[in-house]
Amino acid sequence: MKKYILFFLLMLGLSFKGFSQTDSLSKQDSNKVVVVTYDGKEFIGKILSDDGREILMLTDLTGKVFIKKENVKKIVKVTDAEIVNNEYVEESPFTTRYAFTNNALPIKKGQNYAMWNLFGPEVHFAVTSKLNLGVMTTWLFSPIAVAAKYTFSKEGAKVYASAGTLLGTSGWINSKGFGGLHWLSLTKGNRKNNFTLSGGWGYMSSQRTVYVNGSYAVNGGTYTPIPTIKASMLSGPLFSASGIVQIGSKTSFVFDNMLLLPKGTFSEVNYTYIPNSNDYIVSVKNNTRTSSYALIMAGMRFKKTDYQSVQVCLAMMSYFIPEGDSSTIPLPMVTWFRRF
């Protein structure tokens, strides 16, 4: 059973600058801006004047300051919502993603990203402003899966809605293994702080043979194959509740939770030997049962640059199988994000 759990995790896991400088601003410009210099300093406030050589700013912290234009890397108009603890919080290109799951926000054009963790790499990119595609695998390049997400909502919506799908194969490790996830998501919030509820359906080939119900006599110890139906499938609903919260200019809290309830048919095979003979009876009884898998993750994401972030999560995977084993598996994860 543990190999099926690993395959589920891999299929789920199967959950990378341009500098610009604005033109001279009008002396009458009253919008709040952040001026970023090449040495990494940020000045937040209002521009009082710009003579082409220097900018005079009325900053929120230190009052009036002069900044040489040759030192200015970029000037960005901001709102109070983008200022946290007197620091400018820029939108991250990675906040469409949590730990394993994603939200309904689309990847922006030019903000494609790659991510890799202890299990393997992923690449996700924007095809259009609403359609995203991705590829994910393990370091052994098996299993491998493709992902797609379409966002129905326009940028700036109060609530985003999307449909996603994940289709994968176990690859060269087991050519007959395959599975998929299909879901709908609703996201409340923006690219800095958001919360997502998702629900859908998942399925996976269990690689367990299901036999035909009944009793079969074996005479003289001669092996007689038991009629089979086909390889068993595990399928059932899945639910998730996930989110990200900006707690600093370069730090976010991430939580990710998922519940899967796959149902499958399993054959119980019993052998009854007939005394004083080489004969025996093989009896087959099929049972359908629903198992439970819960994935709980929480961690911190640290922004290194506009193009890189690192995420550290503490996680656990719990499973309960009726008439079978149950356990909780720790899943510590470190993930690197890279925009390209």
C-alpha positions in Angstrom: 0.0 0.0 0.0 2.9 2.4 0.7 3.9 2.4 -3.0 0.4 3.6 -3.9 0.8 6.4 -1.3 4.1 7.4 -2.8 2.5 7.4 -6.3 -0.3 9.7 -4.9 2.2 12.1 -3.5 4.3 12.2 -6.7 1.1 12.7 -8.8 0.1 15.5 -6.5 3.5 16.9 -6.3 3.5 16.3 -10.0 2.4 19.7 -6.8 11.4 30.2 -12.5 14.3 41.7 -14.8 13.9 44.0 -16.6 14.9 47.3 -15.0 12.8 50.3 -15.8 13.0 53.9 -15.0 10.0 56.3 -15.5 10.1 59.5 -17.4 10.4 62.8 -15.5 7.3 63.3 -13.4 5.3 66.5 -13.2 6.0 68.9 -10.3 2.3 68.7 -9.5 2.3 64.9 -9.2 0.7 64.0 -5.9 0.7 60.2 -6.2 2.6 58.2 -3.6 5.6 56.4 -5.2 8.6 54.3 -4.2 11.9 55.3 -5.6 14.4 52.4 -5.7 18.1 53.2 -6.2 20.8 51.0 -7.6 22.3 50.5 -4.1 19.0 48.9 -2.9 17.6 51.9 -1.0 13.9 52.6 -1.1 12.3 56.0 -0.6 8.5 56.1 -0.1 6.5 59.3 -0.4 5.5 62.0 -2.8 7.7 63.7 -5.5 7.7 67.4 -5.0 9.9 68.3 -8.0 12.0 66.7 -10.8 14.4 68.9 -12.7 15.9 66.0 -14.7 19.0 65.8 -12.6 17.6 65.4 -9.1 14.3 64.4 -7.5 13.0 66.2 -4.4 10.8 63.8 -2.4 8.7 64.2 0.7 9.3 60.8 2.3 7.1 59.2 4.9 10.0 58.5 7.3 12.7 61.2 6.9 10.9 64.2 5.3 12.4 66.0 2.3 15.3 64.3 0.5 17.1 64.9 -2.8 17.9 61.9 -5.0 20.2 62.1 -8.0 18.5 60.7 -11.1 21.6 58.8 -12.2 21.2 56.7 -9.0 17.5 55.9 -9.7 16.8 52.3 -10.7 13.0 52.6 -10.9 10.1 54.6 -9.8 6.8 52.8 -9.1 3.4 54.3 -8.2 2.1 52.6 -5.0 -0.9 52.5 -2.7 -1.0 52.3 1.0 -1.9 48.6 0.7 1.5 47.9 -0.9 3.4 49.4 2.1 4.1 47.0 5.0 6.0 48.2 8.0 7.2 51.2 6.0 8.6 48.9 3.2 7.3 48.5 -0.3 5.9 45.0 -0.9 6.2 44.1 -4.6 3.9 41.5 -6.1 5.7 38.1 -6.3 5.4 36.0 -9.4 5.1 32.9 -7.3 1.9 33.6 -5.3 -0.2 31.6 -7.8 1.3 28.6 -6.0 1.2 27.3 -2.4 3.0 24.1 -1.5 1.3 21.3 -3.5 -1.8 23.1 -4.8 -2.3 26.4 -6.7 -5.0 29.1 -6.6 -7.3 30.6 -9.3 -5.0 33.5 -10.1 -3.3 33.2 -13.5 0.4 33.4 -14.0 1.1 36.8 -15.6 2.8 37.1 -18.9 6.6 37.3 -18.4 6.4 35.8 -14.9 6.9 32.1 -15.9 8.6 30.2 -13.1 10.4 26.9 -12.3 10.4 25.3 -8.9 12.3 22.3 -7.5 12.2 20.5 -4.2 13.4 17.3 -2.6 11.1 15.2 -4.9 11.7 16.8 -8.2 11.4 19.9 -10.6 8.4 21.7 -12.1 8.0 24.4 -14.8 4.9 26.5 -15.2 4.3 29.3 -17.8 1.6 31.6 -19.1 0.2 30.7 -22.6 -2.3 33.5 -22.5 -3.5 35.9 -19.8 -5.9 33.2 -18.6 -4.3 29.9 -19.6 -1.3 28.4 -17.8 0.5 25.1 -18.6 3.1 23.2 -16.6 5.2 20.0 -16.5 6.3 18.2 -13.3 8.3 15.1 -12.6 10.7 13.5 -10.1 14.5 13.5 -10.2 14.2 10.1 -11.8 12.0 11.5 -14.5 9.2 9.1 -13.5 6.4 9.6 -12.8 5.8 12.6 -15.1 2.7 14.8 -15.4 1.3 17.8 -17.3 -0.9 20.5 -15.7 -3.2 23.0 -17.1 -5.3 25.8 -15.5 -7.7 28.3 -17.0 -8.9 31.3 -15.1 -12.3 32.6 -15.9 -12.0 35.9 -13.9 -10.4 39.2 -15.1 -7.4 40.7 -13.3 -8.5 42.7 -10.3 -11.7 40.7 -9.6 -12.9 40.3 -6.0 -13.1 36.6 -6.4 -11.2 34.5 -9.0 -12.5 31.3 -10.4 -10.5 28.7 -12.3 -10.6 25.1 -13.6 -7.5 22.9 -13.4 -6.4 19.5 -14.6 -3.4 17.2 -13.9 -2.7 14.1 -16.0 0.3 11.8 -15.4 1.9 8.5 -16.0 4.3 6.5 -13.9 6.7 6.5 -16.8 9.5 4.0 -17.2 9.1 2.8 -13.6 5.8 1.2 -14.4 4.5 1.7 -17.9 0.9 0.8 -16.9 0.5 3.3 -14.1 -1.4 6.5 -14.7 -3.7 8.9 -12.9 -5.3 12.4 -13.0 -6.8 15.2 -10.9 -9.5 17.6 -12.1 -10.7 20.5 -10.0 -12.4 23.9 -9.6 -11.0 26.7 -7.5 -12.3 29.9 -5.9 -9.8 32.4 -4.7 -10.5 35.5 -2.5 -7.8 38.1 -2.3 -4.9 39.5 -4.4 -1.4 38.3 -5.3 0.0 39.1 -1.9 -2.8 37.7 0.4 -5.3 35.2 -0.7 -7.3 32.2 0.4 -8.5 29.4 -1.9 -11.1 26.6 -1.7 -10.9 23.8 -4.2 -12.9 20.7 -5.0 -12.6 18.0 -7.7 -12.1 14.4 -8.6 -9.0 12.3 -8.7 -8.2 8.8 -10.0 -5.2 6.4 -10.2 -4.5 2.9 -11.4 -3.8 0.8 -8.4 -2.0 -2.0 -10.3 -4.0 -4.5 -8.2 -5.8 -7.3 -10.1 -9.5 -7.7 -9.4 -10.7 -11.3 -9.8 -14.2 -12.6 -10.6 -16.3 -13.5 -7.5 -16.8 -17.2 -6.9 -15.2 -20.5 -5.9 -12.8 -22.4 -8.0 -11.6 -26.0 -7.5 -8.0 -26.9 -8.1 -7.6 -30.7 -8.8 -4.5 -32.6 -8.2 -2.5 -29.5 -7.4 -2.8 -28.3 -11.0 -2.8 -24.5 -11.1 -5.9 -23.1 -12.8 -5.8 -19.3 -13.4 -8.6 -17.5 -11.7 -10.7 -15.3 -14.1 -9.8 -11.7 -13.8 -11.8 -8.5 -14.4 -9.2 -5.9 -14.9 -6.7 -3.8 -13.0 -8.3 -1.9 -10.1 -8.8 1.8 -10.2 -8.8 4.1 -7.2 -11.0 7.2 -7.7 -12.8 9.7 -5.5 -13.4 13.4 -4.5 -10.7 15.7 -3.3 -10.9 19.0 -1.4 -8.4 21.6 -0.4 -8.2 24.9 1.6 -5.0 26.9 1.2 -3.7 30.4 1.4 -0.8 32.8 1.6 -0.4 35.9 3.9 2.2 38.6 3.4 3.8 39.3 6.8 6.7 41.4 5.7 8.2 43.0 2.6 10.1 39.7 1.8 8.3 37.1 3.9 5.0 35.3 3.6 3.2 32.6 5.6 1.9 29.7 3.4 -0.5 26.9 4.4 -1.8 24.1 2.3 -4.3 21.4 3.2 -5.8 18.6 1.0 -8.2 15.7 1.7 -8.6 12.8 -0.8 -11.2 10.1 -0.4 -10.4 7.4 -3.1 -12.6 4.4 -3.5 -11.5 1.1 -5.0 -12.4 -2.5 -5.4 -10.1 -5.2 -3.9 -10.2 -8.9 -4.1 -10.0 -11.1 -1.0 -8.6 -14.5 -2.0 -8.8 -17.5 0.3 -7.5 -21.1 -0.2 -9.1 -24.0 1.5 -7.3 -27.3 1.2 -9.1 -30.6 1.0 -7.7 -33.1 3.6 -5.7 -36.1 2.3 -5.5 -34.7 -1.3 -3.7 -32.3 -3.5 -7.0 -30.6 -4.2 -8.2 -27.2 -2.8 -10.8 -24.6 -3.2 -10.1 -21.0 -4.1 -12.7 -18.5 -3.1 -12.8 -14.9 -4.2 -14.8 -12.1 -2.6 -14.6 -8.5 -3.9 -14.9 -5.6 -1.5 -15.3 -1.9 -2.3 -13.9 0.5 0.3 -13.1 4.2 0.6 -9.7 5.3 2.1 -8.8 8.7 3.5 -5.6 10.7 2.8 -5.0 14.0 4.4 -2.1 16.3 3.6 -1.4 19.2 5.9 1.4 21.7 5.3 2.5 25.1 6.8 5.6 27.1 6.2 7.3 30.3 5.3 8.3 31.8 2.0 11.3 34.1 1.8 11.9 36.4 -1.2 15.5 36.7 -2.1 15.2 38.9 -5.2 12.5 39.8 -7.7 13.4 36.6 -9.5 14.0 34.1 -6.6 12.3 32.8 -3.5 12.8 30.0 -1.0 10.0 28.2 0.8 10.4 25.9 3.9 7.4 23.8 5.0 6.6 21.3 7.8 4.1 18.8 6.6 2.5 15.5 7.3 0.6 12.9 5.2 -2.0 10.8 7.1 -3.9 7.9 5.6 -6.5 5.5 6.9 -7.5 2.4 5.1 -10.5 0.3 6.3 -9.4 -3.2 7.2 -5.9 -2.2 6.5 -3.0 -0.1 7.9 -3.1 3.5 8.9 -0.2 5.9 9.5 1.2 9.4 9.5 4.3 10.2 7.4 6.3 13.4 8.0 7.1 15.3 4.8 9.5 18.2 5.4 9.9 20.2 2.3 12.3 22.9 1.0 11.3 24.5 -2.3 13.2 26.9 -4.6 11.4 29.2 -7.0 13.0 30.8 -10.0 11.3 33.2 -12.4 12.3 33.2 -16.0 
